[in-house]
Amino acid sequence: MDLSHDFTVTDVFCRSVTIERVNDHRYYAQEECTVFVDGKEWLRTDLNVISIEGLLPDVEYEIALDGGPAKRVRTKWESFLLNVRDFGAAGDGNTLDTAAIQAAIAACPEEGTVYLPKGTYLSGPLFMKSRMTLWIGEGAVLLGDPARVHYPKLPGVVRHMQDNKKEYMIASWEGNPLGAFASLITGIGIRDVDVIGSGTIDGNADRGDWWENVREKRGAWRPRTIFFSHCENVRMQSLTIRNSPSWTIHPYYCDHVRLLSLKIQNPEDAPNTDGLDPESCEDLWLLGSRISVGDDCVAIKSGKLYAATYHYKKTKGIRIRNCLFEKGHGSVTVGSEIAGGVEDVHVSQCIFKGTDRGVRIKSRRGRGERSVITDIVFENIRMERVLMPVTANMFYFCDPDGHSEYVQGQYFMPVDYRTPKIGNLTVRDCVCTDVNASFVCAYGLPEAPIESITLENVEASFLPEGERVPTRPIMMDNFDKMAGMSLFVKNVKKLTCKNVTVTGDAIREPEIINVEKKDAEGLSVQSKPSRLEER
C-alpha cells in the first residue's frame, strides 16, 4: 500500500501539527514529498511522520501533500506567550538561568506557553505544571547544569503521617521507588502538558560526573533528562535530546503519552543511557523518532516485585511506529524490571540498524506471578546488521542475586508467587540482514515455558562466516557464545514458523528443545558451504 498523497493528522499543538503518511514503508517514505500549508510550500521531506512547525495558535490551516487532497486543521488555543528573557534568563550558556525559567513556568496561566528563544540556557531541574506548553525554539538549547549540588533530591516514597501503610511514590531507580535527583525537566502528578520545538535539550552529562561510578549512589541516584511521574496527557514533539545522565525519557505511572518526531542521541559508550523507558504506563505512542544511545533504545518496564505488590500497574497499549533505532543494546526491549507485566505492544514500520539485538525480551525468576509479558507484536521491520534479531531470555542475570542458583538454575523449580511468564510473541513481515550470532535465541523457564512464538514471512541472512564474531545472544550464566545459529529455542509450548527463510554460509541447524507443539514446516535454513574451508 502506498497512498503517497494521503495522511492522517496525529496530533495538533498550539504552534505545530504532526501528520503521518499512509503507506507501508519503514520510517522513510518511498520518495520525498512537499508539504503545502494554505497552498504554500512549507517543507520537503522523505519521512513518514512529519511535524509541521511555524504555525500560529487557534488558526485553521489547510494541509496537503504534493497537491493531494487537503485536510483542515485548527491549531490549539493559547492563552498567553511568556518569553523567559522577560523573566531574566540570559541564554548565554554561562549564567545559571534556572530561577528565571522556573519563574516563567510558575507565572504561566492555564493553556499558556513558556518560550525559550535562540540561545543556550544553563539550568538545573525545572518543574512543570499542568495545562501548559514549554516551547524550546529553533536554535535554543536547554543545557543541564553539570553540578550535582544544584539538583534537588526526590524521595522514592513518602509515608502518610497517620497511616504508615500508605505511600506516595515520587521517584524511582531501576524498578524500585528509590530516591533520585530531579531531572532537567520534571513533572509530578500533572496533566495536559506539551514540550515542543525544534530546539535541543542537552543533559550535559559528558561535562559532569554522571557517567562516573554509575553503580555508586552519591547523595541520590542519577537523574533522567526528562521524568514524568504519575502524569496524564503528556506530549513531546520535534526536540533533539542528548547526553542524558541516565535514562533519557522516563514516563513513570503515566497515561496517554505521545512522543513524536524526537531525536535522542547519547554516546554509545555512555552507561545506562536508554532512550525511552515507559514504566507502568498505559496508552503510549512513539512515532517518527530516531534513537541512538548507550543502552536499549526503548526499554518497556513495569517495576520490580515491591512496586508490583504494593503499587501494581501493568504497562499496556504501547505503539511504536515509523521509527529508526541505531546504536544500542536492544532496539525495543521488554524488561527486565517487569514485575507488573506488559501486554499489547505493537511495533511496526521501523528500521533497526546496528543495534546488538532487535526484539529483546528479558526477565528472571523473582519478578513475580503478575509479571506476564504477552501480546507482543513486531511487524514490517527491517533489521540491518543487528547481531541477534530476536531474543527472549528468562534467566537474565540482573540485580544483586542475579547469579544465584535460584535465578540461574536451568532446571525445573516449583512455581510460586515469584514465577514470571511470557505469553505470546509474534514477529512477522520482517527482513534481517547481516546477522551475526543468532537469528532467534529464546530460552524459557522449565517450570513456566514461553506460551508461543510465531514467526511469519521473515527473511534472515547472515554475515559471511569470516566476519562473524562469536557472541552470547542472551545474558545468562553457563550459556555459550554463538555465531551463525539459525534458531535456538528451548522451553516453549508452541513454536510456529510460516514462510521463514534463513540463509548464509555455514549456518547451524536449528536447536529446538523441549517444545511441546512445533509447526516448523514453513522454516527453510539454506546453509551454504563454509567459505573458510574453500580457502
C-alpha positions, 0 to 999 in steps of 0.5 A, spaced: 500 500 500 502 506 498 497 512 498 503 517 497 498 523 497 494 521 503 495 522 511 492 522 517 493 528 522 496 525 529 496 530 533 495 538 533 499 543 538 498 550 539 504 552 534 505 545 530 501 539 527 504 532 526 501 528 520 503 521 518 503 518 511 499 512 509 503 507 506 507 501 508 514 503 508 519 503 514 520 510 517 522 513 510 517 514 505 518 511 498 520 518 495 520 525 498 514 529 498 512 537 499 508 539 504 503 545 502 500 549 508 494 554 505 497 552 498 504 554 500 510 550 500 512 549 507 517 543 507 520 537 503 521 531 506 522 523 505 519 521 512 513 518 514 511 522 520 512 529 519 511 535 524 509 541 521 512 547 525 511 555 524 504 555 525 500 560 529 495 558 535 487 557 534 488 558 526 485 553 521 490 551 516 489 547 510 494 541 509 496 537 503 501 533 500 504 534 493 497 537 491 493 531 494 487 532 497 487 537 503 485 536 510 483 542 515 486 543 521 485 548 527 491 549 531 490 549 539 488 555 543 493 559 547 492 563 552 498 567 553 506 567 550 511 568 556 518 569 553 523 567 559 528 573 557 522 577 560 523 573 566 531 574 566 534 568 563 540 570 559 541 564 554 548 565 554 550 558 556 554 561 562 549 564 567 545 559 571 538 561 568 534 556 572 530 561 577 528 565 571 525 559 567 522 556 573 519 563 574 516 563 567 513 556 568 510 558 575 507 565 572 504 561 566 496 561 566 492 555 564 493 553 556 499 558 556 506 557 553 513 558 556 518 560 550 525 559 550 528 563 544 535 562 540 540 561 545 543 556 550 540 556 557 544 553 563 539 550 568 538 545 573 531 541 574 525 545 572 518 543 574 512 543 570 505 544 571 499 542 568 495 545 562 501 548 559 506 548 553 514 549 554 516 551 547 524 550 546 525 554 539 529 553 533 536 554 535 535 554 543 538 549 547 536 547 554 543 545 557 543 541 564 547 544 569 553 539 570 553 540 578 550 535 582 549 540 588 544 544 584 539 538 583 534 537 588 533 530 591 526 526 590 524 521 595 522 514 592 516 514 597 513 518 602 509 515 608 502 518 610 503 521 617 497 517 620 497 511 616 504 508 615 501 503 610 500 508 605 505 511 600 506 516 595 511 514 590 515 520 587 521 517 584 524 511 582 531 507 580 531 501 576 524 498 578 524 500 585 521 507 588 528 509 590 530 516 591 533 520 585 535 527 583 530 531 579 531 531 572 532 537 567 525 537 566 520 534 571 513 533 572 509 530 578 502 528 578 500 533 572 496 533 566 495 536 559 502 538 558 506 539 551 514 540 550 515 542 543 520 545 538 525 544 534 530 546 539 535 541 543 535 539 550 542 537 552 543 533 559 550 535 559 552 529 562 559 528 558 561 535 562 559 532 569 560 526 573 554 522 571 557 517 567 562 516 573 561 510 578 554 509 575 553 503 580 555 508 586 549 512 589 552 519 591 547 523 595 541 520 590 541 516 584 542 519 577 537 523 574 533 522 567 533 528 562 526 528 562 521 524 568 514 524 568 511 521 574 504 519 575 502 524 569 496 524 564 496 527 557 503 528 556 506 530 549 513 531 546 514 533 539 520 535 534 526 536 540 533 533 539 535 530 546 542 528 548 547 526 553 542 524 558 545 522 565 541 516 565 535 514 562 533 519 557 525 519 557 522 516 563 514 516 563 513 513 570 505 511 572 503 515 566 497 515 561 496 517 554 503 519 552 505 521 545 512 522 543 513 524 536 518 526 531 524 526 537 531 525 536 535 522 542 542 521 541 547 519 547 554 516 546 554 509 545 559 508 550 555 512 555 552 507 561 545 506 562 543 511 557 536 508 554 532 512 550 525 511 552 523 507 558 515 507 559 514 504 566 507 502 568 504 506 563 498 505 559 496 508 552 503 510 549 505 512 542 512 513 539 512 515 532 517 518 527 523 518 532 530 516 531 534 513 537 541 512 538 544 511 545 548 507 550 543 502 552 536 499 549 533 504 545 526 503 548 526 499 554 518 497 556 518 496 564 513 495 569 517 495 576 520 490 580 516 485 585 515 491 591 512 496 586 508 490 583 505 488 590 504 494 593 503 499 587 501 494 581 500 497 574 501 493 568 504 497 562 499 496 556 497 499 549 504 501 547 505 503 539 511 504 536 511 506 529 515 509 523 521 509 527 529 508 526 533 505 532 541 505 531 546 504 536 544 500 542 543 494 546 536 492 544 532 496 539 525 495 543 526 491 549 521 488 554 524 488 561 527 486 565 524 490 571 517 487 569 514 485 575 507 488 573 507 485 566 506 488 559 501 486 554 499 489 547 505 492 544 505 493 537 511 495 533 511 496 526 514 500 520 521 501 523 528 500 521 533 497 526 540 498 524 546 496 528 543 495 534 546 488 538 539 485 538 532 487 535 526 484 539 529 483 546 525 480 551 528 479 558 526 477 565 528 472 571 525 468 576 523 473 582 519 478 578 513 475 580 506 471 578 503 478 575 509 479 571 506 476 564 509 479 558 504 477 552 501 480 546 507 482 543 507 484 536 513 486 531 511 487 524 514 490 517 521 491 520 527 491 517 533 489 521 540 491 518 546 488 521 543 487 528 547 481 531 541 477 534 534 479 531 530 476 536 531 474 543 527 472 549 531 470 555 528 468 562 534 467 566 537 474 565 542 475 570 540 482 573 540 485 580 544 483 586 542 475 586 542 475 579 547 469 579 544 465 584 542 458 583 535 460 584 535 465 578 540 461 574 538 454 575 536 451 568 532 446 571 525 445 573 523 449 580 516 449 583 512 455 581 510 460 586 508 467 587 515 469 584 514 465 577 514 470 571 511 468 564 511 470 557 505 469 553 505 470 546 510 473 541 509 474 534 514 477 529 512 477 522 513 481 515 520 482 517 527 482 513 534 481 517 540 482 514 547 481 516 546 477 522 551 475 526 550 470 532 543 468 532 537 469 528 532 467 534 535 465 541 529 464 546 530 460 552 524 459 557 523 457 564 522 449 565 517 450 570 513 456 566 515 455 558 514 461 553 506 460 551 508 461 543 512 464 538 510 465 531 514 467 526 511 469 519 514 471 512 521 473 515 527 473 511 534 472 515 541 472 512 547 472 515 554 475 515 559 471 511 562 466 516 569 470 516 566 476 519 562 473 524 564 474 531 562 469 536 557 472 541 552 470 547 545 472 544 542 472 551 545 474 558 545 468 562 550 464 566 553 457 563 550 459 556 555 459 550 557 464 545 554 463 538 555 465 531 551 463 525 545 459 529 539 459 525 534 458 531 535 456 538 529 455 542 528 451 548 522 451 553 516 453 549 509 450 548 508 452 541 513 454 536 510 456 529 514 458 523 510 460 516 514 462 510 521 463 514 527 463 510 534 463 513 540 463 509 548 464 509 554 460 509 555 455 514 549 456 518 547 451 524 541 447 524 536 449 528 536 447 536 529 446 538 528 443 545 523 441 549 517 444 545 511 441 546 507 443 539 512 445 533 509 447 526 516 448 523 514 446 516 514 453 513 522 454 516 527 453 510 535 454 513 539 454 506 546 453 509 551 454 504 558 451 504 563 454 509 567 459 505 573 458 510 574 451 508 574 453 500 580 457 502 
